[in-house]
C-alpha cells in the first residue's frame, strides 16, 4: 500500500503553503487579541476592534485584512464578520490551543528543536530551553495552570469514551498513576458506584485532586497519594492505570514506570495503558504525535508490539485491547504467567 501523496498541480504554491509561518501566527494573534469574539458580538471595524483590545489601529487593520484573505474573516461594507472557519475560533478549545502565552503555545515552541531531536533522538525542547518541560511547569504557576486547563479540555473528549469502552465494575479499586487532578478517576467513580479509586501524582496535582473529589462528593471512595510514578506505589489497587503517561518518556524511563505499576499490582493485579497506538503504516496524525513526543521529550508513540516489549520487560503481557476512539486504545496488561493461561 502506497503512502505517497499525489503530485500537486502547482508544486511551488503547495510548498509555500506548507512552509508558511505567518498564517498560523496571525490566527494566534487574532485569538489572543480576542478578535473573533469581538467580531461575533458586533464590533466590525478595525478601528473599533483596535480600541476594544488596545491595539495599534493600522497594524490591526493589516492583520484582519490578511486573515480575510486567508478565510477567517469576511470583509463587507457593513464591516467584518466571521467565516465558518473563523467561527471555530469562538470555542474554548480553540482559545486554549491558540492563545499566545498559554501551555499549548509554549509546547509548540519546541518545534524549532526538531532538527536536533531527529539528529540525536533526544529532546529538542531541552536543547532549546536548557531544561525539560516539567521543570518549566514547576517554576511557572501560570503556565502550569494553563497546562491543567489544556489537559482537562482534552480529557473532556476522550474520558467519556474510555469510561464506555470496557466494563470497569469488576476492577474493585483503580489507581490512576500520574492521574493529575483526578478527572479520569472521578468519571469512573461516578459511572460505577461500586468502584473505589486513587490518584497518585505530585503535590500540586494531588491537592487539586483532593479538592475535586471533595467538591464532587467522592471523597469517601477516592484517595490521593503524593508521589512520583518513579517511586514505590501504593499496593492496595486491583487495576493500575497509566493514561497517556508512557508516551512522554523514552523506553528506559517508561519501563521503570511500568515496573513500579507491575510491582504494586502484584500477581493478581492488572495494569491498563491508555495511549495512541501507531498503525502499520502509521497515519499522518500518528506520525505528527510521534514527532511531537520526540521534540518535546525525546520520547515516542509506540506500536502495539513495542508496548508488548515494554510490558515483557516489566513481567507483564498484553491481555487485550479496547479501541476508545480519538486515536486512543486501552491496552490491558497482566502478569506474564496469567496472560499465557487466559
Secondary structure, DSSP 8 states (H G I E B T S, - for coil): --------SSHHHHHHHHH--HHHHHHHHHHHTTHHHHHHTT--SHHHHHHHHT--HHHHHHHHHHHHHTTSEEEETTEEEE-HHHHGGGSHHHHHHHSTTSHHHHHHTTGGGHHHHHHHSS-HHHHHHSS-HHHHHHT-HHHHHHHHHHHHHHHHHHHHHHHHHS--GGG-EEEEET-TTSHHHHHHHHH-TT-EEEEEE-HHHHHHHHHHHHHTT-TTTEEEEE--TTS---S--SEEEEES-GGGS-HHHHHHHHHHHHHHHTTT-EEEEEEEB--SS--HHHHHHHHHHHHHHS---B-HHHHHHHHHHTTEEEEEEEEEETTEEEEEEEEHHHHHH-
